[in-house]
């Protein structure tokens, strides 16, 4: 069976990380793309599980060597998707889940047009702002910056053409179920081709 590259994006605070973890657990044989980043490792982060933490020189070397499928700078840190692990998993027929932003999704779709993009949206802006505040890890100034960026990102996602489906995360289990259904339908469709 042919693999499926599943792009999952959404603004900060929409529940994207929780959803992608659930997808990885519930899609048999799914692989999660581990991003490389220059951001500082936190106590909660696990090297090689949450991210591959690299310094700026190594990141730049990876760009120059063509080892990255996409990369971007977000809030002063660089993030990227290493190409080789994705190609290996796809060759093995696995669903590979990419948790990336809109600019990254655009780059991935250009490099791999067969990728399938899902963008997660909040029920409304008020809910998103509340979720950003409920995380209790940012100052109000940072929350407002993230909120403004989230609104811009949602508009860009709707306009860019990189996404095949938009899923509202109004209730976590319902949203996860909807994405699982979308993935099954896409796999079945590709198997028939």
Buried (B, 14 or more C-beta within 10 A) or exposed (E): EEBBBBBBBBBBBBBBEEBBBBBBEEBEEBBBBBBBBBBEEEEEEEEEEBBBBBEEEEBEEBEEEEBBBBBBEBEEEBBBBBBEBBBEBBEEEBBBBBBBBBBBBBBBBEBBEEBBBBBBBBEEEEBBBEBBEEEEEBEEEEBEBBBEBBBEBBEBBEEBEBBBBBBBBEEEEEBBBBBBEBBEEBBEEBEEE
